[in-house]
Amino acid sequence: MKLARGPGPVKDGLGARFSRRLPGSCPVFRWGGAATGEFLWADPPGLCPHRGAGKVQSVKLFLVRHAQAISEGARRSDEQRFLTLDGRKTARAVGKRLAEDAIRFDAILTSPLVRAVQTAELLAQGMGYTGTIESYFALAPGLPPRLVAEEAFNHGLEVAVVGHEPTISALGALLTQSPSFPPFRPGQVVLVERGVAKWAIRPDTLERVDVRIA
């Protein structure tokens, strides 16, 4: 597993991507819109190993909130907060739960903050994921979710996005075209596909449950 932190091209003036695409991953999609969650591959038919020639593929985004972290203190900034022991156990257990469902990520994108990076690493460890974990500045707290959506859909058919509240639920609202989205618990995962929140995994019981959007 590799967390790449080298220089990269600046995106929309909000920061740089810190790694290349995964080896063997496919080129850029043309987005069909948040309502469908469908993207047309930009490469010639037959060159992408993840799809059938000339077909439109549905992309699955697994939205993840970082696991439980220590509190901010006088000697510690928000950016320096790291996972508690329970948070580490949660992230690893959720990864194992996803692996049991035969989920295999093409890529993992994460906020550059410590607690999110740790969550992404432990989630990957639990799943047996050995690809690159990309630190993406637009996933830091307080930035627009649209940029994250466009970036995530350029990384394969099953992509994990690890971030913070309220940004991660704002991303869920954008992808489902809803006025709001239920807040994420620490360590929670929600699958969004074709503009629909399919299910969530509870971080405490590891049960798969429905997502209720008001």
VOBA-1610 file (N, C-alpha, C; in pm, whole numbers, padded with zeros to 5 digits, always signed):
BEGIN
Met+00085-00119+00000Met+00000+00000+00000Met+00088+00124+00000Lys+00054+00221-00081Lys+00140+00337-00098Lys+00059+00465-00087Leu+00103+00555-00002Leu+00043+00688+00006Leu+00138+00783-00061Ala+00102+00829-00181Ala+00191+00913-00259Ala+00175+01058-00219Arg+00285+01129-00199Arg+00279+01268-00156Arg+00366+01359-00243Gly+00407+01314-00358Gly+00491+01395-00445Gly+00412+01506-00510Pro+00478+01598-00583Pro+00408+01708-00648Pro+00319+01658-00760Gly+00216+01734-00792Gly+00124+01697-00898Gly+00061+01821-00957Pro-00017+01807-01064Pro-00080+01922-01127Pro-00186+01985-01039Val-00193+02117-01037Val-00292+02188-00956Val-00428+02179-01023Lys-00530+02151-00944Lys-00667+02138-00993Lys-00752+02254-00944Asp-00807+02335-01036Asp-00904+02439-01002Asp-00856+02536-00895Gly-00726+02551-00880Gly-00673+02646-00785Gly-00691+02607-00640Leu-00739+02485-00613Leu-00768+02445-00475Leu-00662+02351-00418Gly-00562+02317-00497Gly-00460+02229-00443Gly-00412+02131-00548Ala-00320+02045-00510Ala-00259+01953-00605Ala-00300+01810-00575Arg-00305+01730-00679Arg-00313+01587-00659Arg-00174+01537-00631Phe-00162+01435-00545Phe-00031+01397-00498Phe+00018+01262-00549Ser-00049+01205-00646Ser+00003+01080-00701Ser-00053+01059-00840Arg+00008+00968-00911Arg-00043+00931-01042Arg-00162+00839-01026Arg-00229+00812-01140Arg-00338+00715-01135Arg-00282+00577-01108Leu-00371+00490-01063Leu-00329+00353-01036Leu-00280+00287-01164Pro-00175+00207-01155Pro-00128+00134-01273Pro-00242+00049-01330Gly-00262+00061-01461Gly-00366-00017-01524Gly-00504+00043-01517Ser-00519+00160-01451Ser-00651+00221-01443Ser-00685+00288-01575Cys-00812+00325-01590Cys-00860+00376-01718Cys-00851+00528-01726Pro-00846+00582-01847Pro-00842+00727-01864Pro-00972+00794-01821Val-00981+00923-01849Val-01088+01007-01797Val-01226+00970-01852Phe-01327+00986-01768Phe-01466+00967-01809Phe-01524+01097-01862Arg-01633+01086-01936Arg-01718+01201-01963Arg-01842+01184-01878Trp-01866+01276-01786Trp-01973+01261-01687Trp-02109+01281-01751Gly-02201+01187-01725Gly-02337+01198-01776Gly-02428+01273-01683Gly-02380+01308-01562Gly-02461+01384-01468Gly-02484+01311-01338Ala-02501+01386-01231Ala-02519+01328-01098Ala-02645+01242-01089Ala-02746+01274-01168Ala-02872+01201-01159Ala-02857+01056-01205Thr-02768+01031-01300Thr-02750+00896-01351Thr-02625+00830-01295Gly-02525+00908-01260Gly-02400+00851-01213Gly-02330+00769-01319Glu-02361+00793-01446Glu-02302+00717-01555Glu-02198+00799-01629Phe-02095+00731-01671Phe-01982+00798-01735Phe-01938+00720-01857Leu-01908+00790-01964Leu-01856+00726-02083Leu-01704+00728-02078Trp-01643+00613-02101Trp-01497+00608-02103Trp-01444+00685-02223Ala-01333+00754-02203Ala-01276+00836-02310Ala-01176+00759-02395Asp-01136+00641-02351Asp-01037+00565-02427Asp-01105+00487-02539Pro-01030+00445-02640Pro-01088+00365-02749Pro-01143+00232-02697Pro-01247+00176-02759Pro-01304+00049-02715Pro-01200-00061-02707Gly-01211-00139-02600Gly-01125-00255-02585Gly-00994-00230-02514Leu-00959-00104-02487Leu-00830-00075-02425Leu-00836-00072-02273Cys-00955-00057-02218Cys-00967-00050-02073Cys-01008-00187-02018Pro-00927-00246-01931Pro-00957-00379-01880Pro-01077-00383-01787His-01127-00266-01742His-01236-00263-01644His-01373-00257-01708Arg-01383-00257-01840Arg-01514-00241-01902Arg-01525-00319-02031Gly-01646-00336-02078Gly-01671-00397-02208Gly-01657-00291-02315Ala-01620-00331-02435Ala-01594-00237-02543Ala-01719-00155-02574Gly-01704-00022-02573Gly-01809+00067-02614Gly-01928+00077-02520Lys-01920+00022-02400Lys-02034+00022-02309Lys-02024+00134-02207Val-02141+00180-02161Val-02146+00276-02051Val-02144+00197-01920Gln-02059+00235-01828Gln-02047+00164-01702Gln-02096+00251-01586Ser-02157+00189-01489Ser-02202+00259-01370Ser-02088+00260-01268Val-02060+00378-01214Val-01952+00394-01118Val-02008+00389-00976Lys-01944+00314-00889Lys-01983+00304-00749Lys-01889+00387-00664Leu-01945+00481-00592Leu-01865+00562-00500Leu-01899+00520-00357Phe-01797+00487-00281Phe-01812+00448-00141Phe-01767+00566-00055Leu-01863+00639-00002Leu-01833+00757+00079Leu-01805+00712+00222Val-01696+00762+00279Val-01651+00718+00410Val-01617+00839+00497Arg-01671+00840+00616Arg-01625+00940+00712Arg-01512+00879+00794His-01412+00959+00826His-01302+00909+00908His-01354+00850+01038Ala-01280+00756+01095Ala-01321+00691+01220Ala-01297+00783+01340Gln-01328+00734+01460Gln-01319+00815+01581Gln-01177+00870+01599Ala-01170+00998+01632Ala-01040+01065+01648Ala-01035+01137+01783Ile-00914+01168+01828Ile-00897+01241+01952Ile-00951+01383+01935Ser-00979+01448+02046Ser-01033+01584+02043Ser-00923+01686+02016Glu-00965+01799+01962Glu-00872+01909+01941Glu-00838+01970+02077Gly-00712+02010+02096Gly-00669+02067+02223Gly-00584+02190+02204Ala-00542+02248+02315Ala-00464+02371+02311Ala-00331+02351+02239Arg-00277+02231+02248Arg-00147+02203+02185Arg-00161+02125+02056Arg-00282+02108+02009Arg-00303+02025+01891Arg-00408+02090+01802Ser-00374+02113+01678Ser-00469+02172+01584Ser-00562+02065+01530Asp-00668+02109+01463Asp-00763+02014+01404Asp-00693+01924+01303Glu-00601+01980+01227Glu-00530+01903+01125Glu-00445+01792+01184Gln-00406+01806+01310Gln-00317+01708+01374Gln-00391+01599+01449Arg-00520+01605+01456Arg-00596+01502+01528Arg-00578+01366+01463Phe-00557+01264+01544Phe-00535+01129+01491Phe-00638+01035+01551Leu-00644+00913+01498Leu-00745+00817+01541Leu-00717+00764+01681Thr-00826+00742+01755Thr-00815+00674+01883Thr-00796+00525+01858Leu-00773+00450+01966Leu-00761+00305+01952Leu-00890+00246+01897Asp-01005+00294+01947Asp-01133+00247+01896Asp-01151+00284+01749Gly-01104+00403+01711Gly-01113+00446+01572Gly-01032+00357+01479Arg-00914+00317+01524Arg-00830+00226+01444Arg-00899+00091+01426Lys-00957+00041+01536Lys-01026-00087+01528Lys-01146-00079+01433Thr-01219+00032+01442Thr-01336+00051+01356Thr-01298+00052+01209Ala-01197+00132+01173Ala-01157+00144+01033Ala-01114+00009+00975Arg-01037-00065+01053Arg-00990-00196+01006Arg-01107-00294+00993Ala-01199-00292+01091Ala-01313-00383+01089Ala-01407-00353+00971Val-01428-00226+00941Val-01512-00188+00828Val-01448-00235+00697Gly-01317-00224+00687Gly-01248-00275+00569Gly-01269-00424+00551Lys-01259-00499+00659Lys-01281-00643+00652Lys-01425-00674+00612Arg-01518-00594+00662Arg-01660-00614+00627Arg-01682-00592+00478Leu-01620-00491+00422Leu-01632-00467+00278Leu-01571-00581+00198Ala-01459-00634+00245Ala-01395-00745+00176Ala-01486-00868+00175Glu-01560-00889+00283Glu-01653-01002+00290Glu-01761-00994+00183Asp-01793-00870+00142Asp-01892-00850+00036Asp-01829-00847-00102Ala-01703-00891-00111Ala-01630-00899-00238Ala-01616-00764-00307Ile-01606-00658-00228Ile-01583-00524-00283Ile-01434-00505-00302Arg-01396-00458-00422Arg-01255-00438-00455Arg-01239-00298-00513Phe-01178-00210-00439Phe-01163-00072-00485Phe-01061-00063-00599Asp-01093+00023-00695Asp-00995+00060-00797Asp-00905+00171-00745Ala-00956+00250-00652Ala-00877+00360-00596Ala-00936+00404-00463Ile-00852+00465-00380Ile-00896+00528-00256Ile-00847+00672-00256Leu-00940+00766-00243Leu-00906+00908-00231Leu-00932+00950-00087Thr-00845+01032-00031Thr-00863+01073+00107Thr-00829+01219+00128Ser-00893+01279+00226Ser-00853+01410+00276Ser-00708+01400+00325Pro-00631+01509+00315Pro-00492+01504+00361Pro-00476+01511+00513Leu-00586+01533+00588Leu-00574+01541+00733Leu-00541+01404+00792Val-00467+01406+00903Val-00412+01284+00960Val-00518+01177+00984Arg-00629+01215+01048Arg-00729+01115+01085Arg-00794+01049+00963Ala-00806+01124+00854Ala-00863+01067+00732Ala-00764+00973+00664Val-00638+01015+00657Val-00535+00931+00597Val-00522+00799+00674Gln-00523+00807+00806Gln-00514+00685+00886Gln-00634+00595+00861Thr-00752+00654+00852Thr-00871+00575+00822Thr-00857+00505+00687Ala-00812+00577+00587Ala-00795+00519+00454Ala-00694+00404+00457Glu-00585+00422+00528Glu-00482+00317+00535Glu-00534+00192+00606Leu-00605+00210+00717Leu-00655+00096+00792Leu-00771+00027+00719Leu-00853+00105+00652Leu-00959+00049+00569Leu-00898-00039+00461Ala-00794+00013+00395Ala-00724-00063+00291Ala-00662-00190+00348Gln-00604-00177+00465Gln-00542-00292+00529Gln-00646-00401+00557Gly-00762-00360+00607Gly-00867-00456+00636Gly-00919-00525+00512Met-00917-00457+00398Met-00967-00512+00273Met-00862-00593+00198Gly-00736-00573+00234Gly-00629-00633+00155Gly-00598-00553+00030Tyr-00636-00426+00030Tyr-00609-00337-00084Tyr-00463-00297-00084Thr-00395-00311-00197Thr-00252-00280-00205Thr-00220-00170-00306Gly-00323-00103-00356Gly-00299+00004-00454Gly-00261+00135-00387Thr-00255+00239-00467Thr-00219+00371-00419Thr-00336+00437-00345Ile-00305+00507-00236Ile-00402+00592-00168Ile-00366+00736-00202Glu-00459+00808-00261Glu-00433+00944-00306Glu-00485+01047-00206Ser-00397+01136-00164Ser-00436+01246-00077Ser-00480+01362-00166Tyr-00604+01407-00146Tyr-00663+01509-00234Tyr-00713+01626-00151Phe-00659+01745-00178Phe-00684+01861-00094Phe-00831+01902-00090Ala-00903+01879-00200Ala-01044+01919-00205Ala-01131+01841-00108Leu-01078+01733-00048Leu-01153+01658+00052Leu-01133+01712+00193Ala-01048+01812+00208Ala-01032+01875+00339Ala-01161+01945+00379Pro-01185+01966+00507Pro-01311+02027+00552Pro-01335+02165+00490Gly-01460+02190+00452Gly-01501+02322+00409Gly-01490+02353+00261Leu-01449+02254+00179Leu-01435+02280+00036Leu-01553+02222-00042Pro-01582+02277-00163Pro-01702+02235-00237Pro-01696+02089-00279Pro-01805+02014-00263Pro-01805+01871-00298Pro-01799+01844-00447Arg-01836+01939-00529Arg-01839+01917-00675Arg-01702+01875-00728Leu-01598+01938-00679Leu-01463+01906-00726Leu-01425+01763-00692Val-01468+01718-00576Val-01439+01581-00535Val-01511+01482-00625Ala-01637+01511-00658Ala-01715+01421-00744Ala-01648+01404-00879Glu-01606+01513-00938Glu-01544+01506-01070Glu-01414+01428-01066Glu-01338+01445-00960Glu-01211+01374-00946Glu-01234+01225-00923Ala-01328+01192-00837Ala-01351+01052-00801Ala-01390+00968-00920Phe-01467+01025-01011Phe-01515+00947-01125Phe-01408+00923-01231Asn-01288+00972-01209Asn-01179+00948-01302Asn-01084+00839-01253His-01127+00758-01158His-01035+00662-01097His-01081+00517-01103Gly-01183+00486-01180Gly-01226+00348-01191Gly-01373+00330-01163Leu-01415+00205-01146Leu-01556+00174-01129Leu-01598+00161-00983Glu-01505+00134-00892Glu-01535+00126-00749Glu-01430+00209-00675Val-01473+00323-00624Val-01381+00420-00566Val-01426+00459-00425Ala-01334+00455-00331Ala-01362+00500-00195Ala-01318+00646-00179Val-01400+00724-00110Val-01371+00865-00084Val-01379+00886+00066Val-01268+00918+00131Val-01262+00932+00276Val-01253+01080+00313Gly-01349+01127+00391Gly-01350+01269+00424Gly-01409+01296+00561His-01468+01415+00575His-01512+01468+00704His-01657+01515+00694Glu-01721+01529+00807Glu-01848+01600+00814Glu-01818+01750+00830Pro-01899+01837+00765Pro-02019+01806+00686Pro-01991+01784+00537Thr-01863+01785+00497Thr-01830+01776+00355Thr-01875+01644+00294Ile-01859+01533+00366Ile-01889+01402+00307Ile-02040+01386+00288Ser-02121+01438+00379Ser-02266+01431+00359Ser-02311+01529+00251Ala-02241+01641+00237Ala-02270+01735+00127Ala-02241+01669-00007Leu-02137+01588-00012Leu-02107+01513-00133Leu-02218+01411-00162Gly-02268+01346-00058Gly-02379+01254-00076Gly-02502+01324-00130Ala-02531+01444-00079Ala-02645+01522-00128Ala-02628+01560-00274Leu-02507+01598-00312Leu-02479+01634-00451Leu-02500+01515-00543Leu-02446+01400-00505Leu-02452+01283-00591Leu-02594+01229-00606Thr-02676+01246-00503Thr-02814+01198-00508Thr-02912+01308-00544Gln-02860+01428-00567Gln-02942+01545-00599Gln-03053+01566-00496Ser-03013+01558-00370Ser-03105+01576-00258Ser-03074+01708-00187Pro-03173+01771-00125Pro-03147+01895-00052Pro-03058+01875+00070Ser-03059+01753+00124Ser-02975+01721+00239Ser-02944+01573+00237Phe-02853+01532+00325Phe-02813+01391+00331Phe-02788+01358+00477Pro-02826+01238+00523Pro-02806+01205+00664Pro-02659+01216+00705Pro-02630+01277+00820Pro-02491+01288+00865Pro-02428+01151+00884Phe-02300+01142+00857Phe-02227+01018+00872Phe-02177+01001+01015Arg-02184+00880+01066Arg-02116+00848+01191Arg-01968+00827+01162Pro-01881+00844+01261Pro-01740+00815+01238Pro-01720+00670+01194Gly-01653+00652+01080Gly-01626+00520+01028Gly-01735+00464+00938Gln-01842+00538+00917Gln-01954+00488+00836Gln-01921+00492+00687Val-01974+00394+00614Val-01959+00387+00469Val-02097+00390+00405Val-02112+00467+00296Val-02236+00469+00219Val-02201+00449+00072Leu-02270+00355+00008Leu-02252+00333-00135Leu-02352+00418-00213Val-02301+00497-00308Val-02385+00574-00399Val-02358+00527-00541Glu-02465+00488-00611Glu-02453+00440-00749Glu-02571+00491-00829Arg-02544+00545-00948Arg-02649+00598-01036Arg-02738+00700-00965Gly-02677+00780-00879Gly-02751+00884-00810Gly-02838+00836-00696Val-02819+00711-00652Val-02900+00654-00544Val-02808+00604-00433Ala-02844+00638-00309Ala-02773+00584-00193Ala-02825+00442-00170Lys-02744+00343-00206Lys-02788+00203-00206Lys-02796+00145-00065Trp-02692+00165+00013Trp-02687+00111+00149Trp-02574+00177+00226Ala-02578+00152+00356Ala-02471+00200+00445Ala-02425+00085+00532Ile-02302+00092+00579Ile-02252-00002+00677Ile-02235+00071+00809Arg-02305+00022+00911Arg-02294+00082+01044Arg-02158+00047+01104Pro-02085+00147+01150Pro-01951+00118+01204Pro-01952+00045+01337Asp-02065+00051+01411Asp-02068-00015+01542Asp-02104-00163+01533Thr-02200-00196+01445Thr-02244-00336+01433Thr-02197-00403+01305Leu-02148-00323+01210Leu-02104-00370+01078Leu-02220-00427+00995Glu-02343-00391+01032Glu-02459-00432+00955Glu-02475-00343+00832Arg-02528-00402+00727Arg-02565-00325+00608Arg-02709-00278+00625Val-02733-00148+00615Val-02866-00092+00638Val-02904+00002+00525Asp-03032+00031+00516Asp-03081+00126+00417Asp-03045+00269+00457Val-03035+00356+00358Val-03010+00498+00382Val-03139+00574+00360Arg-03186+00641+00462Arg-03311+00716+00451Arg-03282+00864+00431Ile-03323+00913+00315Ile-03302+01054+00281Ile-03435+01125+00290Ala-03441+01230+00371Ala-03568+01303+00390Ala-03607+01375+00262
//
